[in-house]
Amino acid sequence: MTFQPHGRLAVWYFWYFAFIGAFLPYFALYLQSLGFSAGRIAVLMSLGQFMRLLAPLLWSWLADSGGHRVRIVVVSTAASLASFSVVFLTEDFIGLLVGLSILHFFWSASLPLVEALTLGHLGGKPENYGRIRLWGSVGFILTVMGVGLLLDVAPIKSQLWVSWAILFGTLVSALTLTEVAGHGSHPAGAIGAVLRQRKVIYLMASAMLMTAAHGALYVFYSIHLVNQGYGKTLVGFLWTLGVVAEIFVFLWMPRISIRFSLRAVLLACFALAVFRFAVIGWGVAYIGLLVLAQLLHAASFGAHHAATVAALNQWFAPGQQARAQALYGSIAYGAGGLGGALLAGWMWEGVGPALTYTASAGLALIGLALVWRGVPGDSAAAPVR
């Protein structure tokens, strides 16, 4: 992998997911330290998913129409850095709600645009996407472990300063990205006809359910473990273990895609997700089962995401890629993530962690049924255009 432009994209993924590694596992603990209820924590932690419902579609339409993907990534990252500063100014629920809403409105612009940039730079070799994307997993690992170690000896608020510094690194990295040569020469084109295809509808619906199934994991996993007596360093280790497994599956995706169809990969991902969430809910007292469940992140997120991105790259034209990736983000990570987080927040205090994670397993099971019925068996897992 040469440093230009693939290496620059890899560095950007590193910083982008390093921020998520510092923010996602530990910000809920910060909110808990402020005395917020589970419902309010779920609302604040689901703002990212809420903003991903519509905001990425706006940004991607501008990008596909004007060919300014990199410019939008830079501007949105700078705005994200500025708006995140609200966490240093207020501990009030409304203040955090407003500030974090602005943060996620701009933050949601970047990923689908860079996904489209990456696939554009890869040209006829989209199966190599995972080898660039895995550096995001490396960034996540380093920060989730580092912040976990830090919080065992430092105040919970130190997590905010680490997150701000990483956001600044993401901005610097965004300034190095380059547009795909000839991107502006591809007409944007309407995507309605593709979106109405049965396989696209079923793929998007199943992706929404998979992300919704992760809602309890992303919002309450750290709280779940800490309440069971696990230390924050071990919490960080378990988060890290899942992402290490994710890295390996990104590396193996070119080989997996040769041997198995997209449908087979997705069916395996959903089946393993059902098992994973049931284990987290009912086996939290057993560290061996938690380790196994985290290793299954390779399937429930890594292989599922790589296969879905590859399918969209195959099914949509070059001038439609930013909108296709943004639509995937809006439906899966927006609607699915928001619904899953709010469902988890509503169930957590009412029925308890075990049944909440059982509901997550149920969502994954429905997603499996949709893939079984709607995704054709002859689609490649990592297609070459």
N, C-alpha and C positions, 0 to 999 in steps of 0.2 A: 504493500500500500504506500504510494507516494504521498509526500506531505501536502502537495497541491493538486487538487483541492480536497482529496479524501482525508488527508491528515487534519486539515483545518476543520472539516466536518466532525471528525472523531474528537477533536479537542472541544468543539462546541457541545457535543453530546455529553462529554465528561463533565463540563461545568453545569450544564442544564440539569442533569440528573443528580449531580452533587448537591445542588440546592434542594431538590426533592428529598434526598437522603438526610439532609439536615433538618428539613421542615416537617415532612409528613410523619415520621415516627414519633417526633418529640413535641411538636407544637400543641398537640392535644394534652400532653402532660403539663405544659405551660398554662394552658387554659384551665385545666383542673386545679392548678395551684392558685389561680385567681378566684376559685370558688364557683365556677360556672357549673350548671347542671349538665347531665348527659345530653339533654335535648339541645341546649344552647351550644355545647361543644360540637354536636353533630351539624348544627346549622352553620357554624363558622368554618368547620372543616369541609363542608360540602359546597362552599362558595365557588371553589375551582370548577367543580362539575357543573354547577349552575351556569357559570359564565361560558362554559364550553358548549352550552346548548346552541347558542346563536352567534357569539362573537367570532369564532374561527371562520364561520361561513362568510361573514363580512370581510375579514382580512383576506381570505383566500380568493374571494371574488375580485377584490382589488388587485391581488397578485397575479391571477390568471389573465385579467384584463389588461393590466399595465406592465407586466413583466418586472415588477419591482419587489421581488420576494426578500432579497437581502436588506433593502432599505426598510421595509416594514419590520423585519426581525430586529434590526438595530433600534429603531424608534420605540417599538413596543417593549424591548428589554430595558431601555433607559427609563421609560415610564414605570415599569415594574419596580425598578430599583428605587425610584423616588417615592412611589406609593407604599412600599413596604415599610418605609420609615415611620409610618403611623404607629407601629407597635412600640416605638420608644416614647410616644407622645401621650398615649392614653391606655388605660386598662378597662375602660368602659365598654360594655357590650355593643352599644350603638356605634361608638367611635371605631371599634375594631371591625364591625360589620361593614361600615362604609369604606374604610381604608382597604380592607382585604378584598372587597368587591372590585374596587378600582385595580388593585394589584392583579387579580385573576382575569379581569377583562383584557388587560394588555398581555399578561403572561400566556394566555390561551392562544395568542396569535402565532407564537414562534414555532411550536413543535410540528404542526401539519405542514407549514411552509418549508421547514428544514427537511422533513421527510420527503417532500416533493423534490427539493433540491438534491438530496442524496440519491434518489432514484434516477433523477435526470443526469447527474454526473456519472452514475454507474452505467447508463446507456443500456446495452443489451445484456448486462450481467446483474440483474436484480437479486440473484441468489447470494451475492456478496454483501447485501445490505447488512446482515447480521454481524459481519466482521468490522463494520464501522460503528454500528449501533452498540456493540458490546462495550465500547469505551464509556458509554453512559452508565452502564452497569458497574464498571470499575469506579467511576466517580461516586455513584451511590454507595458502594461498599465502603470506600474510604471515609466518607462523611458519616455514614450511619454508625460505623464502628468508632470513629474518632469522637463524635458527639456523645455517644453512649459512655465512653470512658471519661470524657470531660464532665458529664453531668453526675457521675458518681463522686466527684470531688469539688465541683463548682456549682454555683447557684443555677437554677433552671433558666434564668433570664440570659445566661451566657449563650444559650442556643440562638437567641435573636441576633447577636452580634456575628456569630459564625455564618448565619444565613445571609445577613446583609453583605458580608465580605464575599461570599460565593456568588451572590447576584452581581456584584461588581465584576468578578471574573467572567461571568457569562456575557456581560456587556462587552468587555474587551475582546473576548473570543468572537462575538458576533461581528465586530468590525473587520475581522479577517476573512469572512466568507465571501464567495464569489458566485455570480449568477451562472446558470447553465448556458453555454454558448448556443445561440440560436433559439433560446426559449421564447423570445418575443415573436419569432416567425411562426409559431404554432397557433392557429386560431383557437380561441377559447372553446367555442362550440357549446350547444345545449347538452345537458347530461340527463334530461328527463327520460329519454328512451332507455338508457342504460339502467337508470334507477328503477324502472318498472319491471325489469327482468326478475323472474322468480328467484334465481340464485342470489342476486344482489339483495333483494328484500329479506330473504331468509338468513343470509350471512350477516347483514346489519342487525337484524333482530336478535340473532344468537349472540353477537358481540355485545349488544346492550345488556343482555342477561348475564353474560360472563362478568362484565364489569360491575354490574349490580351485585353479583354474588361476592365480589371483593369489598363491598362497602363496609361490612363489619370488620374486615381485616384492616383496612386503611384507617378507619376512625378509632377503633377500640382495641386493636391487637396489643399495643404497648400497655394500655391500661389493664387489659385482661391479664397479661403476664405479671405486671407489677402487683396487681391485687392478689395474685396467687403466691406472692413472696419472691418472685424472681428479681434479681438486681438489674439495673439499667445496662450494665456491661453485657450481661447475658441476653437481654432484650436486643441490644445492638447486634450481638453475634447471630441471633436467630434471624433478624432481618437480613443480615449479610449473607447468611447461608442460602437463603432463597435467591438472592441476586447472583451469587456464585454459580448456582445451578442454572440460572438464566443465561449467564455468560457461556457456559458449556453448550447449551442448546443453540445459542446463536452461532457458535462455531460449527456445530454439527448440522445446521439446517441445510447447507448445500448437499450433504450426503443423504440426509433424511428425505429431501425433496426428490432425489433420484429414485429412492426405493418405495416411497409412499405417495399416494394422491393427497391433494388438499383435504378431501373429505375424510380420509383415514386419519390424517394428522389431527383435524379438528375434533373428530369423534373421541380420539384418545385423550385430547386435552380436556374435554368436558367431563368424561368419565372419571379422570383422575382428580378434577376439581371437586366433583361430588364427594369423593373419598376425603380429599384434603380438608374441606370445611367441616365435615362431620368429625374428623379427628381433632381439629382445633377446638371445637365446641365441647366434645365429651372426653378428650384425652389430655387436657391441659395439665393434669397432675403428673404426667409421665413425660420426662424430657426426651426420651427416645422417640416417642410418637410425635412430639413437636418438631424434632429434627427431621423426621420423615416427611411431615406435612410441609415444612419449609422447602425441602428439596423438590417437592411437587410444584413449587412456583415455576420451575422450568417448563412445566406443561401449561398450568392455568394462566400464566401470563406470557412467558417467553415464546414458546412454540406457537401459541394461539395468536399473539400479536404479529410475529414474523410471517405466519401463513396468511393472515388477513391482509396485511400490507401488500404482500406479494400478489394476492388475488386481485386487489384493487388496481395494482399496477398493470395486471394483465387485462382486466375488463374495461378500463377507462383509457381514453386517448391521452397523448402527452399534454395537450392544452387543457385537459380536464383534471390533471393530477392533483393540483393544490386543492381544488374543491372536493375531489373524491376523498382525499386524506382528511380534510377538514370535516366533511360530512360524517366520516367514520368517527372522528374524534367527538363530534357533537352528539351523535346518536349513542355511541358506546360509552365514552368517558364523560359526556355531558349528561344526557338523559339517564343512562345506566348508572353512572357514578353517583349522580344526585339522588336518584330513587333508592339506590342501595344504601347510601349513607343515611338518608332520612328514615328509611325503614329500620335500619340498625339502631338509630337514635330513639325511635319510638318503642322498639322491642326491648332494648337493653335493660332498662330499669323495671319494665313491666313483667317480662317473662324470664329474664336472665340470659347470660352468655350462651349456655348450651343450646337453647331453642333458637336464639338469634343466629348462631352459626348453622343450625339445622335448616333454617330458612334460606341461608346462603347456598347450602348444598341443594336445596330444592330448586332454586333459580338456575343453578348449573345443570340440573337434570332436565329442566324444560328446554334450556339451550341445546342440550344434546339431542333432544327430540326434533328440534327445528333443523339442525344440521342433517340429521338422518333423513328428514323428509325433503329438504329443499336444496342442498348443495350437491351438485353432480359429482359422480365418482371419477370423471375423467379430467378434472382440473388439476394441474400441477401445483405442488405446494410452493415452489419457488420458480415461477414461469419465466421464460426468456421471451421478450417481446419480439 
